[in-house]
Amino acid sequence: MSLTSDLLVDRRRLRRQLTLWRVLAVLVALGAVLAAGLMFGGAGLRPNQPHIARITIEGLITGKQETVDLLRRAENDGAKAVILRINSGGGTTSGSETLYNEIRRLAGKKPVVAVIDGVGASGAYMAAIGTDRIFANGSAMVGSIGVIAQYPNFSKLLENVGVKVEAVRSSPLKAMPSGVEPTSPEARAALEETITESYRWFRGLVGERRQLSGDALSKVADGRVFTGRQAIDLKLIDALGGEDAAVAWLEAEKGLAKGLKIQPYVIRQPLNRFPTLTSLAGLVGLADAEGAGVLREAAREVMGGNALDGLVSVWHPSGE
């Protein structure tokens, strides 16, 4: 091999090495930026710098630990007040109670206000009444105070296709209603008793927090939803408005300094939750076990991974 050929080979090898190191440097830099953004919420504020925290409550409420962690973070850092941006039809009764208790805990340390953007119904309304003041858009859906347990009953279908489900129970009400057997009057009565107790608690909570009783409480606690404009007359909310109105109230009534920045608080994702190079390769065609696992997890979420167990305090438009 000639000297010229040797030089060309060396140059190509060097070029490949430089390209590899440049790619690695870019990936390291991006990782550092992402980590910093997750650590400080992406708002560019220094840790413990005075600010107003914004925590978003949306989608299905299940009382997940990540949301609890956000509320406790706001309790312990430099946030001078907290705005809860709510757009949710509720969720599990137990999860909503967990969220309510955490909000009350936080409100004992610093001012907390709720802003209902689109929907603040059922379990989401339970969360809202845990704050010091509730704002809502005029067209927002508010209320749906109640508890429900729904289950499909396939017993007739199974009978028609010749399938009979048999069960051996320690007692007649164990795992009833099941959905694959006719619901006995005793099972229905037991479930109704549980729902009635939970509803009585929810209704009492609304009465206590919104200072409602008698006919005024009965009118708003029959399960229906109201617009924001209706809700203010019914004392379900305190004022019409959005985040600007909430900030103005905090400044006027709670003595917050004017001009504080609003810091969005987001759920931190562990670094190992970010796609690896191999999983990225799998997603673009180089199949690997990790990439397939990511896809399977996403599919479970889409195809029903959010199935609920237990009583729910949730509202949705009919027909959906």
QUIKA-V936603 format. One record per residue. RES is the residue in one small letter. SS is DSSP state (a for helix, b for strand, c for the rest). Layout:
# QUIKA-V936603
RES&SS + RES&SS
This chain:
# QUIKA-V936603
m&c + s&c + l&a + t&a + s&a + d&a + l&a + l&a + v&a + d&a + r&a + r&a + r&a + l&a + r&a + r&a + q&a + l&a + t&a + l&a + w&a + r&a + v&a + l&a + a&a + v&a + l&a + v&a + a&a + l&a + g&a + a&a + v&a + l&a + a&a + a&a + g&a + l&a + m&a + f&c + g&c + g&c + a&c + g&c + l&c + r&c + p&c + n&c + q&c + p&c + h&b + i&b + a&b + r&b + i&b + t&b + i&b + e&b + g&b + l&b + i&b + t&c + g&c + k&c + q&a + e&a + t&a + v&a + d&a + l&a + l&a + r&a + r&a + a&a + e&a + n&a + d&c + g&c + a&b + k&b + a&b + v&b + i&b + l&b + r&b + i&b + n&b + s&b + g&b + g&b + g&b + t&b + t&a + s&a + g&a + s&a + e&a + t&a + l&a + y&a + n&a + e&a + i&a + r&a + r&a + l&a + a&a + g&c + k&c + k&c + p&b + v&b + v&b + a&b + v&b + i&b + d&b + g&b + v&b + g&b + a&b + s&c + g&a + a&a + y&a + m&a + a&a + a&a + i&c + g&c + t&c + d&c + r&b + i&b + f&b + a&b + n&c + g&c + s&c + a&c + m&b + v&b + g&b + s&c + i&c + g&c + v&c + i&b + a&c + q&c + y&c + p&c + n&c + f&c + s&a + k&a + l&a + l&a + e&a + n&a + v&c + g&c + v&c + k&c + v&c + e&c + a&c + v&c + r&c + s&c + s&c + p&c + l&c + k&c + a&c + m&c + p&c + s&c + g&c + v&c + e&c + p&c + t&c + s&c + p&a + e&a + a&a + r&a + a&a + a&a + l&a + e&a + e&a + t&a + i&a + t&a + e&a + s&a + y&a + r&a + w&a + f&a + r&a + g&a + l&a + v&a + g&a + e&a + r&a + r&a + q&c + l&c + s&c + g&a + d&a + a&a + l&a + s&a + k&a + v&a + a&c + d&c + g&c + r&c + v&b + f&b + t&b + g&a + r&a + q&a + a&a + i&a + d&a + l&c + k&c + l&c + i&c + d&c + a&b + l&b + g&c + g&c + e&a + d&a + a&a + a&a + v&a + a&a + w&a + l&a + e&a + a&a + e&a + k&c + g&c + l&c + a&c + k&c + g&c + l&c + k&c + i&b + q&b + p&b + y&b + v&c + i&c + r&c + q&c + p&c + l&a + n&a + r&a + f&c + p&c + t&c + l&a + t&a + s&a + l&a + a&a + g&a + l&a + v&c + g&c + l&c + a&c + d&c + a&a + e&a + g&a + a&a + g&a + v&a + l&a + r&a + e&a + a&a + a&a + r&a + e&a + v&a + m&c + g&c + g&c + n&c + a&c + l&c + d&c + g&c + l&c + v&b + s&b + v&b + w&c + h&c + p&c + s&c + g&c + e&c
